[in-house]
Amino acid sequence: MLLDNEIKGQLNQYLQMMEGDVVLKVSTGSDEVSRDMLALVDELATMSSHIKVETTELERTPSFSVNRVGEDTGITFAGIPLGHEFTSLVLALLQVSGRAPKVDQKVMDQIKAIKGDYHFESYISLTCHNCPDVVQALNVMSLLNPGITHTMIDGAAFKEEVESKDIMAVPTVFLNGESFGSGRMSLEEILAKMGSTADASEFANKDPYDVLVVGGGPAGASAAIYAARKGIRTGIVAERFGGQIMDTLAIENFISVKQTEGPKLAASLEEHVKEYDIDVMNLQRAKRLEKKDLIEIELENGAILKSKSVILSTGARWRNVGVPGEAEFKNKGVAYCPHCDGPLFTGKDVAVIGGGNSGIEAAIDLAGIVKHVTVLEFMPELKADSVLQDRLNSLPNVTVLKNVQTKEITGTDKVNGITYIERETGEEKHIELAGVFVQIGLVPSTDWLEGTVERNRMGEILVDKHGATSLPGVFAAGDCTDSAYKQIIISMGSGATASLGAFDYLIRN
């Protein structure tokens, strides 16, 4: 039995929602993954009269496709979609059976309008929390457009294929045999990469807002909801909804919720925002702020949005080490997400740059997967909590190098090592390894505000107790500000503060 009772219980509830018959066409061999795959599809068939199983030969073995009766939908799973991909399997079964995907009509029309043949392949790992978004988006596209097909490929089940294509980060997507992109991509982002996107004309006739929020993370969502609840005209423009929490796996300090995951929390935020009359403009990046009679925000597509007040909640991004080899080998051995990319380095030697909490947590996680982990810390002592350091020190396959400076990440077509300098002696040393995980904190996403609002030397926006910046009518919240602590719950509170501050400003002006 592949599914435990708890999963079977959940699955039973979902399978009752199936609307029509689905045929699972299975291509298997004599290997262990094939045996488990057959056990899974047979178990699914016993749980619903809507599911039929046929054997066939597909491009990869083991794999299975999810089809309507008498019609191939183009959705294939090469590997067993459990772990983080369990939801992808459930949604594929429901949507192929006839349940409409939860996608805006405008996006559905965009997908249906795509002409040509597109064969997508997504390489994933079952521990990757970013992968299901990509898998589910490509499955929906395959379902809605007969010219599009998608195969999800579990890297652990198809190791040789992954290594032959030099795939060192997940999710990695190929389109018609050529590299298409890697990392988390939403449905809208995939469409934008294919050239189907909103241009400036779509924003031309928008009336001015009372409050315009720039950024769609916890601070931005909170600010937008607080503004909309006051009954004032509210807009939110976001590069990607959810922001940095989309890259966060376990969240255990969001008070009242014992445990959740970043993407799950981001989906809840988006759902909550959509309960209100808020104009959400996703996949749009701000590039300029200017105060005239109204405050103007220019987007990278050239559109200009106007508002009586603005709340900046643009968050932060991973800090780069800034050494030779880092940019060149990104996704070719240089990685930023140990949960996502760790499984691709099974049995290999890796390094973690950074001795703070995120660096030491990464090293502990990786030590359970890889052959050996070397931690490089610039300062003479690690900065991580002592409980994490104790855990790290108990592991047999971890080496900690303190008071060292990373000089270069080396490689030819992919990473093969790291060069560092011992700061005390000036001696240069080199370690051979296959991967480098960078975990040295965050940098605020505020470069585009140069010369507008006051920032500190780290680039953080200076705010007062009302969330107000140095520019009247412009407020800021979350990780892009000089708040003492960068935490989800603090960002949400500061978003509410900035929104109430903006409302107070509007009343007085």
N, C-alpha and C positions, 0 to 999 in steps of 0.2 A: 504494500500500500504506500503510494508516494505522498499522498496528502494526509496530514494529521486531522484529527476530528474537528479542531477549531476552524481550520481552513475549509474543510468540507462543509461545516455549518454555514460559513459565510458564503461559500460558493453556491450552496443550495438555494439561498435567498436570491442571489443574482440570477441563477439559471431559470428561476420561476418567471423572470421578467422577459425571457426570450419570446419573440413574436412569431417566428417561423423556423423552418428546418435549416440546419447547417450541416455541411459535409466536411469532415476533417480527412484530408488526403495525406497519408503518412508514408514516408520513405525511410526505411530503417535497415540496419545491418545487424551484425552479431555483437557489436560493442556494448559497453555498459550504458552509455547515454541512450543508445537505441532502445535497449530494454526498458530503461526508465521512461522514455518517451511513449513507448507502446502502453506501458502501465498507466501513464497519465491519460492518454486519449481514451483508453478503454474505460478508465474510471469516470471520465467525463460523460461517456456514452451511457454508462449505467445510471448516471445522476439525472439525465434529461432525455425524454423521448424525442426531443427536437434535434439531438446530436447523433449523426451517423458517421461511421468510420470506414474508410476505404484504403487499401494499400495501393501505392503507385511508385513511380520513380521520379524524384525531383532533382533539381540541379545539385543540391547538397544532401548527403546522408550522414547523420540523421536530421530530418526536418519534417515539418507538416504544414500544410496550407489550410486556411479557413475559408470555406466557399459557400455560396448560395447553391441550391440544388440546380444542376445543369449549367452553372456559370462560375468561372474562376474569378475571384475578386482581386487576385494579385497580392494577397496578404500571406506571408510565409514566416514561420518561426524556425530558424536553424539553431537548435538548442532547446532547452526546456525553460519556458518562460515562468519561472517561479521567482522567489526573492522579490526584488523591486519591480520585476516585470510581470508579476502575477496580475496586477491591474490591467496591464496591456492585453493579456490573454482574455480576461473577463470582458473588457470593452470590445475586443475583436469579436467574441462570440455574440454579444448583445447587438452590436451594430450590424454585423453580417446577417443576423436573424431578422433585422428590420427596424430596430430601435434607432431613432435619429440621433446622430452625434450631437453633443452640446457645443455647437459652433454657430457663431453669428451668421445670419443669412447672407450678409455681404461677403463674408469669407468663403462660404460655400459656393457662391456664384463665381468668385475669383478662381476657385479650384476647378469648377466645371468648365470654365472658359479656357483653360490651358490646352493648347493644341500640341500634338506631337507624342512621341513615345519616351517615357522616362522610367528607367529601372533604378530604383534606389536600393542600396545595401547599407544597413547601419550596424557597425561593430560595437558591441556593448559588453559590460560585465554585469552580472546579476547583483553585485554589491553597489553598483553605481546609482545614486539617487537622481542624477541628471539625465540618465538615459531614457527612462520611460516617457518623458515629454516628447523626445525626438521620435521614438518608436510609435507612440500613439498618434502623433501628428502625421507621420508618413503613412500609417495605416488608414487614417481618415481620408487622406488624399487618394490612396489606392481605391478605397471604397466608392468615392464620389466621381472619380474620373477613370474610365476604362483604359486610357492611355498610360496610366501610372501604376507601377507595381512596387512592392517593398518587401525585402527580406531582412528580418532581424537576425544577426549572427552573434551567438555567444562566443566571445574570444576564448573562453576556457575549453569549449567543446571543439573549436577549430583553430588550435594553437599554430599549426603549420601555416595556415592561410594568413593569420594575423602577422606572423613573423615574416612571411614572404612579402607582405605589403608594408612592412616597417611601421605597423600601427602601434603607437606607444602611448595613446591617450584615448579615453572613451568619453562620450560617444564620438565615433568617427564615421562620417557618412560619405559613401561613394555614389556618384550618379553616372549611369551608363559607363561604368568601369573607371571613371576619373574621380580624383579626390574632389569632394564638394564642400566639406567643412567639418569642424570638430568642435566639441563643447556643446553645452545646452543651447538648443534652438527651439523657439516656439513655432507654432504653425505659421503665424504671421511673418516671423523672421525667415523661415524657409521660403515662403512665397516671395518675400522681398529679395532674397538671394537669387530667385528665379526671374526677377525683373517685374514681379506683379506687386506694386506698392502704391501707397497714397502719395500724390504730388501736392505742391504748394496750393494749387487751385482748390483743393478740398477744404482748405482752411481760410480761404479768402473772405468769405462773407460771415464769419463768426462775430457775433456781437461781443463787446468788451465784457470781461468777467468782473465780478466783485472780488473774488479771490481766485488766483490761478496758482496751483501747486506744481512745482517742477521737481519730479522724482516720485517713483511709485513704490518705495519700500515701506516699512512699518511707519516711519515718521510721516511720509507723504499721504499714505492711506488714512492714517489717524487725522491729519490736518484737514483732508478733503471731507471726511465724514462729519467732523465738528463744524466745518463751514456750512455744508449742505443742510445740517440740522437747524441752522439759523435761518433757513429759507432764502439764502442769498445765492446769486448765480456763481456756480463753482465749476472750475475745470481742473483737470489733472493731466499733465503731459509727462510721459515716462519713457525712458530708453528701453526698459523692460520691467514689467510689473513684478513686484516682489523684491527687486533689487538684490542686495548681497545675500539675503537669507535663502535665495534660490541655490546658493552654493554651500549651505549649511546643512549638515546631516542631523545629528541628534540635538534637540533643544530640550533641556531639562530644567531650565530656570525661568520659564515663562509662567509666572505665578498663576495658579489655579488649573494649569494644564501640566499634568505630571511628566508627560513625554510626548513630543511631536517631532516632525521633520520639517525642514525649511520649505520645500516645495508645497507641502500640505498646508502650512501656515500661510504661505503666499496665496494659494488658491482660496483660502478662507477670507483673506483680506480683500481679494478681488471681488469675491462674491458679496461681501459686506458693502463695499463701495458701490457695486451695481444695484444695491437696494435703494439707493438715493438718486436724485436727479443730478448726477455729476457727469460732465462731458469728459469721457476718458479718451485720451489720445495716446495710444501705446506705440512703441517702436519709433518714437520721435525724440531727437536729441536737441537740447537747447545749445545755441552757440554764442548768444549775445543778449545782454540785458541793458536797457537804456530807459532813464526816467525822463518823460516829456510831460504833457498834461496827464497822460496815463502812463503806466509802466509798460514798456514793450519787451516782449521776449521773441527773439528771432530764432527759428529752428534751422537745422542744417539743410532742410529741403528748400529753404528760402522763405517759408511762410512767416508772417509776423502776427503774433497773438497779443492782444491788449487787455490790461486789467487794472482795476483801481488799487489792488494790493497783490503782492506776490509772496508765496512761501517757498523758500529754497530748501529742498530735502534731497539733494543729489547723492548723499551717502559717500561711500569710500570704495576703493578697489584694492586688490592685492598689491603690496609694495614689491617692486622689482629689486634684485640685488644690484643690477647695473654693471655686471661684469661681462667681458667678452664670452660669447657662447650662449648666454642666456636667451637672447631673442632668436638667435639662429637655430637653436635646438628646442624651442618651445614645441611641445607635443611630439618631440623626437627624443624624449628622455628627460627634458625639463618639464616638471609638472607642478601644479598648485593644489591639487585635490587628492589626498592620499586615499580617501574612500573610493573615489571613482577609478583612479588609475593604478592604485596599489596592486590589484590582481594581475596586471599585465607584467609585473616585475617578479612574479612568483619564482623563488629559487635563485634570484639574482642579488647582487650587491647594490645598495643605493645609499645616498646621503640625504640628510635633512639639514637645510640651512636655517638656523634659528633655534634659540634655547628658551623661548617664552612658552606659555601654555600651549599655543597652537602647534609649535614645533615639537614639543615633547609628546603631546597627544598623538601627533602624526607618527613619530618614531615608535611609540608603543604599538599603534595599530599596524604599522608596516612590519614590525618585528615578528608578528604572527604569520606573515605571508612570505616575506623575502628571506634570502639566505643571511644577509648581514646589513645592519644599519649603522652608518657613521653620522653622528650629530656634530655640526660645526657651529660654535657660538663665538661671537666677536668679543664679548666681555669675559673678564676672568672667572665669572660665576654664571651659572644658569639662572634665568629669571622666572622659571616656571614654579608653580606652587609645590611645596615640599612633598605633598602626597603623590604628585605626578613624578617627581624626581625619584622618590623611593621605589615606585613601580618600575621606572626605567632602569634603575640600578639593579633590580632583581632579574633582569632579562640577560640571558647568556650571549645573545648575538647582537649586542649593541656596544659601540665604542663612542665615547664622548670626548670631543676635542674642544677645549676652552681656550679663550684668548688667541683665536686664530682668525685671519682675514681671508675670505675667499678671493682668489686672484683671477681664476678663469675656469669656465666649464669647457672641457675639451671634447673633441669628437671629429668625425669626418662627415658621414651622412646622418649619424645619430650620436648621442652622448657615449663616450668611452671612459670618462674620468673627470676628476676635479683637482685643480691646483690651488693650494692655500699657503699662506705665510704664517709661521709662528711669530706672533707679535713681539714676544720677549726677546727672541734671538735673531729675528729677521730671516731665519732659515726657510727656504721654499721647499714644499713637499707635494707629492702627487699621489692620488689614490686612483686605482682603476675601478670603475663601477659602471652600471648600466643606466642609472637614473638619479636625478637630483630633484628633491621636493623643496620648493622655496616657501618658507613659513616665517616671514619677518615683519608681519603686521600689515597695516593698512595706510593708504594715503588718500586724503579727501578729494573728491571729484569736483574741484572748484577752479581749475585752471582758466576756464572760460570767463570767469568773473573778474579777471585782472583789471584793476583800476575802477571798479564799481563799488563794491562793499569792502569794508575793512576786514583783513584777514591777519592771522598771526604768521610767524615764520614757517610753521608747518603747513600753511595753506588753509587752516580751519577758519571758518567765518565766525567773527566775534559777535555774540548776541547778549542782550540784557535779560533780566528776569521775565520779560514778556515775550522773549523770542525775537525782539526787534534788532535789526542790523543798523549800521551807521547811515543807511539810506532810508529816509522816511517812506513808509508804505511797503518796504521790503523786510520780510521776516525770514527766519531760517530755523531748521530743526534737524535733529538726528546726528549721524556720524560725520556730516560735513561741517559741523559747528565745533566750537571749543568746549563742548561739554566734557566734564572730567572723565566720564566712563562711557564706553561704547557698548551698549547692551540693547537688545530688542525692546525690552520693557521701558527703558529710559527714552529710547527714540520715540516710542508711541506717546509717552507722556509729553515729550517736548513738542511733538506734532500738535497735540491738543492745545498746549500752551501757546504756540505760535498762532494757531487758528483763532483762539480767543483774543490774542493780542491784535491780530489783523481785524477782527470784528469790532473791537474797541476803537481801533484807529479809524475804521470806516464811519462809525457813529459820530466820532469827534470831528471828522473832516468832511 
